[in-house]
Amino acid sequence: MPETKPSICRLCINGCPILVEVADGRVTRVTGDRSNDSYDGYTCVKGRAQPRFLAHPDRLLHSLKRGADGCFAAIPTEQAFDEIAERLGDILDRHGPRAVACYWGTMIGASGTVVPVIDAFLRAIGSPMEFSAITIDKPGKNVARALHGSWMAPRQGFDDPEVALLIGINPLVSYQGVPNGNPGKWLPDALRRGMALLVVDPRRSDVARRATVHLQCRPGEDAAILAGMLHVILEEGRHDRAFVDEHVTGLEALRRAVQPFTPAAVAARADVDVDDLVRAARIFGDARRGYATPGTGPSMSGPGTLVEYLTLCLETVCGHYLRAGERVRNPGVLMPTFSAKAQASPPTQAYGYGEQMRVRGLARSAAGLPTAALADEILLEGEGQVRALISCGGNPATAWPDQGKTLAALRALDLLVQVDPWMSQTAQLAHYVIAPKLPLELPGSSLGRDFQSLGAPAYGSIEPFGQYTPAIVEPPAGSDLIDDWELFYEVGRRLGVELEVTSYIGKPIAPTRLDPDVKPTTDQLLEAFTRGSRIPLEEVKRHPHGAVFEDPPVHVAAKDPDCDARLDVGNGDMMRDLERVAAGLGQEERPRAGADEPGFRLLCRRSTHVYNSSCNDESTNRGRPYNPAFLHPDDLARLGVRPGELVELSTAGGTAVAVAQPDAGLRTGMVSMSVGFGDPREDDDVLRSGTSVNRLLTVDQEFDRYTGQPLMSNVPVDVRPLTEARAGTLTATAKEVHVDG
């Protein structure tokens, strides 16, 4: 008889409470836990596919070592730790600590304890070279916040908003922009309560179809639209004067900078209806409670830091912050209680500090070191060259922009260690592949969700929901698997360095020394990382299905009498960047790609059945393992391409082949594709593995000077039908693969 156990899904940031059916030590079914009102039993196709992932025939159950002949053979983890430590020690002795780098990707949440140990490991060996997916996704959020300053209480966020402004984000797929929970439930409920939904997006996405106002703009014009909204709000006096007078500086500089962004000029540049633009600005300016958030789209499409900064300016001039006496609805559960105050924390250094990159004048920013520079740091010879990389929770071969350069860099490393449950594209290039446990084989908690909730206004949970889960099942019999953090602990111990954990994804936690002689358990790490939390972990454990912990409540305290800090809406760097945007007003749209063929713009998008490059399996992809190139039906007709046929995409960075599909929700002249697909081999079969969008991108031609993030969307691209001769065996394969028509 199956036993049902409550747990937490850790395959993405939504963190759904789940019920796991176990029979004979195997997970047989995963469903949503209806005992939580916010989630209401919600799970996505990825979460429900976990029984398949656990028992997948391609899953790695032993770590692997690549031999001189390029073939992999199983290796005991203890032996792998010994050999990796020996090779790292030699690299450290010969080249110094900067030669060793670590990268962590978006699947680090599957472990929940690894990032603090990675931080501790790198500090212990003296290396500053920690890179993450943050700087190739939305790094401008961190940098803009540092330039602008922070409010010492939460922004209003999901707390009874009258308006929500979503810029290039689709929360029904990404789970960002609406609270953790059931995205298809909260949004309709909020709209029924009277919330106005404003969407800025070149695509008529799932969420755009529900919008009160949808500005279906040209891509890359988000900064102009935000400046236009600020122009209307300030010109018509719809801002919160009292809040601005007491807590804000730089208003006159901002007012001057947005003066050229008249509704008519912005509407012409962005190709949106001028009345809709003015209406959106007035709705947002008149709402006393609300939030705005940009997503991956604007971040990858141009001046991402400026877009994030203008969004903060919009929130600030409208006063969308909790005030003295208001209750903080979600003060966190497993993190320490914070002191919420109705006052500003001043701007801090945002970029150009710490470790300097050897390329493009880049350095550390508030988002971390620029991942887009790491391939160059590996390939560029000389002092400081990176010679060893440990990759955990990510797949650089498909995730990093400029795939050609990335592959050359990964192949050039003296040591590449990949922590991966599968033979991913990066694992195929590694010297060692360390096989980890999967989430349901590990204990976990909602700690990461707490930090999300307080990090940005459109992330995390509405209420202080906390949950702990023990490991639900043991790893398969005869396997040799680890929790990700164990690699860094064991290698550090063999190198003779002592690890001390002091932060959790950039946020300080109680310092914890990891005893090299007495190895902790994952549960002990969770206890250490939550020491001093608002709700003790032991109390959270008493509620196996999770619970909302409202007591003790947290209220916003009054401003300190001697506080003179202010939020800055007139930062000099940002105002100069805005002047450059203003210089383009009145000009025609940027030239399209190519002179002889119809030019297009390549846009990023997400797919529900994958989490970046993870979870693409026959149990989730419904017979479509590839990422189509979506075009408007009129564009397909103009190209003479039928749905399901192959097209060739060409940019300044390279070429790739993709399967064309129609999307009437796109603007004409756009090609929309999901990232994280494709086999790095030149002869890959796009119908079985998809198309690598990153093969089309470059890292050094157009990039954000603060974060190093290259242009990864709104990229000029030519699209041509693939000739019958070039299609070859791919056309024959298409008959065997289901193609949506």
N, C-alpha and C positions, 0 to 999 in steps of 0.2 A: 504494500500500500504506500503510495507516494506521501512524503512529508512536505508540508509547505512552510517555508521559512521567509521572514521579512528581510530585506536587504536594501542596498542602494545601488542604482546603476551608475557606473563611473566611466561610461564611454564618451560622455561629452559634458559640457558645463551645466546642463539642466539638472543633473543629479536626481533623477526620478526615484521615489520610493517604489520598490518592486516586491513582488511575491515570487519566490523561487521554489519550484517543485523539484524534489530530490527523490530518486528511487535507486536503491542499490549503490549509493555513493555517487550517482551521476545526476547532473542537472537535466531534467527532461522538459521543463517549460518555465518561461518567465512571463509574468503578466504585471500590470500596474496594480499598486496597492490603493484601493479605494478608501482606505481609512483616512487619507489626507485630503482635505477639502480643496487645497490649491491645485493639486495634481489631478484629483478626481479620477484616479485609475489610469492616467495617461502614461503611455510609453511609446517610443518610436520603433520603427522596424529594426533599427540597429540593436536596441536594447532587448527586443524580443528574440533576436537571433543569437543570443549568448549561448544557449545550449549547443548550437551548431559550431560556434567558435571554439568552445571548450573541447569538443570532440572532433574537430576538423582534421581530416587526414593529412593536411599540409602543415599542421601546427608543429613547431619545433618543441620537442620534449627533452632535448639535450643540447648543450652548447656545441658550437662547431669551430674548427680551425681550418683555415685555408692553407693547403700545402703548396709547395713550389710548382706543382703542376696545375695549380688553379682549382683543384678539386677540394671539396670540404669533407672533413671527417669528424665524427663525434669526439669530444674531449671532456673529461670530468671538469666540473666548474672549479674545483680547488686547483687543479693543474692549470686551467686557463688563468685563474687569478695569479698564480705564481709567474707564469710566462708574461702576462701583461705587465705585472709589476716590474719584472726584470727589464723588459724592453722600455718601459717608461723611465725607469731609473737611469738607463743608459742615455736616453734622449735628454733627460734633465741634466745629467753630468756633462754631456757634450755641448748642449745648446742652451741650457738655462730654462727656467720655468715658463717663459713666454712661448716656448715651442710646443707646449701642451695646451690644447683647447677642449672645451666641452660644449656641446649643443644639446638643448632639450626642446622637444616639439610639443604639439598640442595634446598628445596622448599621455603626458606625464600625470594627468589626473587619474589614470587607471591605477597608479600606485598611491599617490597622495602624500608620500613621505620622502620622495626622492630628491626634489629640488633643494630643500634645506641641506641635505647631505652633499649634493653636488657643490653648493656654495662652500660648505665647510672643507671639502676635499681640495678645491682650487685654492682657497686661502692657505690651507696647510702646506701645499707644495709651492706656494708663492706665485701662482699664475693668475693674472687678471683676465684671462681669455675665456670668459663665459658668454655664450651667445644663445639666443632663444628665438622662437617663432614670433615673439612680440614685435621685433623690429622688421618683420616682413608682413605684418598684418595691419595693426592700427597703432603704430608707435607714436603718432602725433598726439594721442590722448595724454600720455604722460608728459610730453614736452610742453604742450599747451598749458597743462595744469601748472607746471613749474613757472612758466612765463606769466601766467595770470594770477597765481596765488590761489589759496584754497579757503573755503569756508570751514570753520571749525565745528560745524554741525552738518549733518547730511543735507544735500539738496532735496527738494520735495520728491523728485522721482515718481515712483508709483503710488505715492501717498495721496489718493483722491485727486488725480489730475483733472483739470478742466480742458487741457490740451496736451497732445503729444505730437512732436515733430520728429519724424523718422527720415533720415537723409541717407539714401543708398543702402538701406538695410531691410531685410525681410525676416522678421522675428518668427514667422510661421515655419521657417526652415532653419534659421541660425540660432534661435532661442536667445537672441539679444534684442533689446528694445522693448520687451515685455517681461514681466516677472517670471522667475523660475516657477514651473508648474505646467498647466495645460494651456499652451499658447492660443489654441482655438476656442478656449472658454473665457479667459480673462478679457481679451480684446473685444469680443461682441458684448460682453457684460458691461465693459467700460463705455462702449458706444451707446448702449441702451440707457446708461445713467446720464448721458449728455456730453461725454468727452468728445471734443473735436479732434479728428485725426488728420494731420497734415503730412503728406508724403512727397519727398523730392526724389525722383528716380527716373532714369531714361527708359525703364522697363515698367510695364503695367503688371507688377508682381501680384502675388496673392494678397498682400497687405494693401497695395495701392488700389486694388479694386474695391476696398472697403473705405477708402479715404473720403473725408469731407472735402478736401482739396488735394488733388494730385497734380503736381508740377512735373510733367513728363518732359524734362529738359534735355538739351544736348549734354552728353557726358563731359565731365571736367569743369562744369560751370557752377558747382556748388558754392564756391567762395563768392562768386558774383551774386548768386541768389540770396545768400545769407547777408551780404552787405546791403543788398536791395531791401531786405526786410528790416534791417537795422535803420536804414535811411528813412523808411516810412514811419517806424515806431518813434524815432527821435524827432523827426520833422513834425509829426502830429502830436507829440507829447504824450505818447501812450506808455512810456516807461515809468518805473517806480521811482519817482523823484526822491522820496524820503529815504529809501534804501540807498540810492546812489549817492545822495548828499553825505550820508554818514559813513558809508563803507567802501566807496569806489573812488579811484583816481583814473585820470586819462580820458574822461568822457569827451572833452573838447577835441582832443587828438582823434578820437574815434569818430566824432561827429564830422570833422573835416575830411577824414579819410573816406567816409561813406558818402560824402556829398555828391561825387560824380555818379553814384549808383542809383540814378533815378529809376522809377519803375519802368518807364519807357525804354531807357537804355539797357537795363538788365533783361527785360522781356525780349528785346530784339536780339541780344547776344545769346541768351539761353534758349531762345525759341519757345517761350511759354506765353500764355495769355496774360496780358498786363493786369486785367481785372482780377484774375486768379491770384497773381502774385500779391497785389495790394490786399486782397481779402485774406490771404494766409497771414500776412504781416499783422493785420488788424486783429485777427482772431488770437494770434499768439500774444500780441502786446496787451490785449484787454484781459487775458486770463490771469488771474491772481495766483493760480496754482497750475503747474505744468512741468514738462521736461522736454528736452531736445537731445537727440543723439545721432551722430553719424556712424555709419557702418563701414564694412570693408570696401564698398564701392568707391566713395569719395577718397578714402585713405589711399587707395591704389591708383586713383585716376588723375592725380596732379598734386597740388600743394596741400597735402594731407594735414600738415601741422597747422597751416593757416585756417583750414576748414574747421578743425577742432577748436582753435582759438576763437574764431568768430562765433562758434556755437556757445562757448563759454560766455562770450560777451553778450550774446542774446539772452542767455539765462540770467546773467548778472544784472543787466539794465532792467529786466523785468522782475527781478527780486525773487527768483524761484528757489529760495532757501528757507529752511526751518528757522523760526525765530524763538526768542527767549520764552520759556514756559511751555512750548510745544513738546509733545511726547515724541520720542524717536521710536517709530513703529518697529524698526528692526535694528536693535543695537548689537546684533550678533549673539552667538550662543557659546561657541567653543573658543572664542578669542577674548582677550582681557577687556573688561569694561572700559570704555573710553569716556573722556570728559568732553561732552558736547557743549560748545559755547557759541553764542550768537555774535561772532566776531571773525575777522579775516586773519588768515595766516599769510604773510607777505610772499611775493614771488621768490623763487630760489633759482640757483644756477640750473639751466635747462639743457645745455648742450656744450660740446667742445671742451670737456674736462676729463680728468682721469686718463686712462690708457689711450694713447694716440694711435690710430691706424696708420699704416704706411702708404695708403692710397687715398686719393680724392679729398685730402684734408679732413677726413672724418675722425671722430673720437667718440668717447662715451657720451650718451645723452641720458635724460631721465628715463628713457625706455631701455637702456642697456647698450651694449656694443652692437654695431651694425652688422647683422648677419650677412647682408649683401656684400660685405667686404671680406668675408672669411675665405672664400675661394681664392681671392687675390692674395690674401695673407699666406695661404698655403703654397701658391705658385710662385710668388715673388721671392727670389733667392736673396740671401744676405742676412745680416743680423736681425734676429727677431722672427725669422720664418717659422710658421707653424708646421710642425712635422708629425704630430700625433693628435688625433681627434677621437673623443669618446662621444657617441651620439646615443641619446636616450629619449624614447617617446616621440621620435620624429623620423622622417625619411628624407634626408637632404637631397638625394638623387632626384626626387620628384617635387620637393617643396621649395628648394632654393631657386630664385630666378636666374636666368642664363644657364640653362641646363648643360650646354656644351662646356662652359668654363667649369661648372660644378663637377661634372664627371671627370674632367682632366685633373681637377684638384684632388678629388677623392682617390683617384688612381695613383697620384703622386705622393701620397702620405707614406711615411715610414711605418706608421701604425694607425689603423682604423679599427675601432671597436664599436660594434653596433649592438645595442640591446634591443631585441626584437623577437616576437613570438612567431614571425614568419620569415621566409626568405624574400624579403622585400628587395626593391631595386638597390637600396643602399647595402643591405646585407650581402648581396651578391658580390659587392666590391670589397667587403671587409676582410681583415685578417682574422678577426675573431667575432663570432656572433654569439652573444650571451642570451640564452633562452629564459625569459621571465615567466612568472606566474601570471594568470589573468585575473581580473578584478574579483570574481566570485571565489577565488582561491585565497584571497587576502582580506584581512580586516580593513575597515575604512571608516571614515566619518564625514560629516558635512563641514569640516573646518574650511576647506577651500571656498565653499559657498559664502561663508561669513566674510572673507576678504573681498570676494566679488561684490557683495552687497554694499560695502562701504567704499569701494574703489571708484565707482562711476554711477551716475543716476539711473541708468537703464540696464543694469545688470543685477543678478542676484534675486533675493526673495523679498516679498512684501513684509512678511512676518518673521520673527525669530524662530524659525523651524530648525531643529537640530536632530541629528540621528547618528547612531553608531551601528555598524554591522560587524559581526565576527566573520571569519572565513566561513563560507557556506559549504564548500566541499574541499576535500584534499586533492592535490594534484594527481594526475594519473599514476597508477602503480608503475614503478620502475623508471619514472622520469627523474630528471635532475634539474630542477628549476629554482630560481631565486626571486625574491622581491628586488626590484630595480636598485634600491639604495645599497643592497649588500655588495654590489660590485665596487662601489666607491669606498665603502668601509673596508672591505677586504684588501683592496689594492693599497689603500692608504696605510693599513696596518703593516703590510709587507714592505712598504717604503719607509716605515719607521716614523710616520708623522701622526700627530694626534688631531682628531677632528673635533671641532666645537661648533655646534649649530647655534646661530644667533638670529636668523631671519627665516621667514616663510614667504617665498615669492616676493621679496623686496620689503616685507613688513617685519619690524622687529618682534621677536618672541623671546621668552625667557631663555638665556643661554643654557645650553645642554652639552656637556662633554661626553663624547662617546668613548667609553673605556676600551682601549685596544685589546685588553686581556679578557674582558667579559663581554661577549657580543650581545647586544640587546635584541629583543624581538621587535617585530613591527608594532605590536600592541604597546610595548614599552616606549617606542618612539612617539606614538600617538599620545600617550599619557604625558610624555615630556613636552611635546609641542603645544599641548593644551593646558599646561600648568598655569594656574592663576586665572583661568577663563571665567567669564561671567557666570556660566553654569558649569559646575564640575562635570568632567567626563563620566564619572561614576553615576551621576544623576541622569545624564542623557542615556546611559546604558540601561537604565531601568525602564525605558520606553522603546522596546525593540522596533516598533513601527514608526518611531520618531514622534515628536511632539512640538507644539508651539510653547516657548518658554517666555511668557510676557513679564513674569516677576523675577527679580526686582526690575521695576520700570526705570527707564532713563529719560530724563527731560533735559531740554536745552537750557543751559545756564545763561545768565545775563552777561553782557560784555564786561570785561575787566575795566575798571575806571581809567587805568593808565594805558589802555590799548590804543595805539594810533595806526596800526597796520591797516592797509586797504588792498582791495582787489584791483588789479591793473587791467583796464580795457584799452589802453593806449600804448602797449609795448612797442618800442621803436622798431625792432626787427619785423614785427607783424604789420605795422603800419606801412613800412617800406615795401613789404611783400604785397600788401593790398594796393599800393600805388601802381605796382607793375601789372596787377590784374586790371586796374582802372584804365591803364594805357591801351588795353585791348578792346574797351568799349567803343562801339561805333564801327569797329572793323568787321570785315566778313569773317565767317567761321574759318577756323584754321584749315589750311589746304588738306584735302583728302590724300590718302596714300596713292602713289602711282600716277603715271601720266596717261597710260594707254588703257588700263582696265578700271572698272568701277572701284572706287576706294571705300573702305569701311573703317570702323573703329571696333577694336576687340575689347569686349567688356567681360569682367569676371562675374561669376554667379556661384551659387552653392547648390548641391544636390542633397535631397533628404536622406538617401540611403547610404551616404558616406560621411565620415568626419575627416575632411581633407583627404589624405591618401589612405585612410583606414576604413575597414568594414565593408569593402567592396567584395561581395560574395554572392553566389547564386541565390542564397537565402534572403538577400536584401535588394538585389538589383533587378529582380523581376525579368531576367533574360536580357538586360541591357547593361553589360559590364563596362561600356565605354561612355564617354562624355560627348554628346553631339555638339556640333556647331549650329546654334540656333540663329536663324535669320528670319526677317519678316517675309511672309509669303510673296509679297511683291518683288523683293530682292531675289528670291529663289527663281521666280518667273523671269526676271530680267537677265539672270545668269544662265537660264536654260537648264536649271538643276531641279530634279524631282526629289521629294523627300526620301531619305535613305541612301541617296547617291553620295559618292565621295567628292570632296573638294580639297583643293590645295590652298593653304594659308601661307602668305609670305609677308615678312616684316624685315626691318633692318637687321634683326637679330638672327633670322633663320627661316626655315620652312617646315611645315608639318602637314599631315593629311588628317582629315576629320570627316565624320559622317554628318551630312547636312540634314537639319530638321526645321520645320516651320514653327515660329512663335509670333502670333499676331499681336502679342503684347509689347513687342519691341518697336522702337522707332526704326524707320528705314535707315539703311546705312550702318547698321550695327551687327556685330557678330558676338553672341554671348555664349561663353563656355565656362565650365567648372574646372578648377585647378586640381592637382593631385593625382591625375591619371597619367597613363602612358608608360611604356617600357623604354628605358634609355637606349636600348639597342637601335641602330639605324633601321633595321629591317622589321621593326615591330608591326604587329597586326592590330590596327586601330580598332577593329571590330571586337577584338577579344580583350584588349588592355586599355583602349582609349588613346587619347591624344595628349601629348605633353605640351601644355600651353607655355610652360617655362622654356621650352626650346625656342620660342619666338621672342623671348625677352632679353634685354641687355641690362647690365647693372651700372654701366659707366657713362651712358649717354644723357639720360635725364633722370635726376634723382632729387629727393628732398635733402637739402644741405644740412638740416639739423639731425636727421636720423639715418641718412644713407639709403632710405627706402627707395628703390627704383620705380619708375613708371611700370605698373603691372596690370593696368586696366586703362581704357581709353587710348590704346596703342594703335597707331595707323597700321592697317593690314590690307593686303590685296587678297581677294578670293577669286579663284578660278575653278571651273569644273576640272576634275581629274580626267585626263585623257584615258581612253579605253586601254591603250597600250600600257600606261603607267599603272592603271588599276590592277591589271593582271590577276593574280590569285586572290587579291582582296575582294574583287567582285564576286568570285566564286564562293568565297567564305561568307559573303553577305547572305547567301541563301540559307545558311545553316544557323544564322543568328537572328533572333526576333528583332525587327526594326519597327519602332512605332511610326505609324504613318498618318 
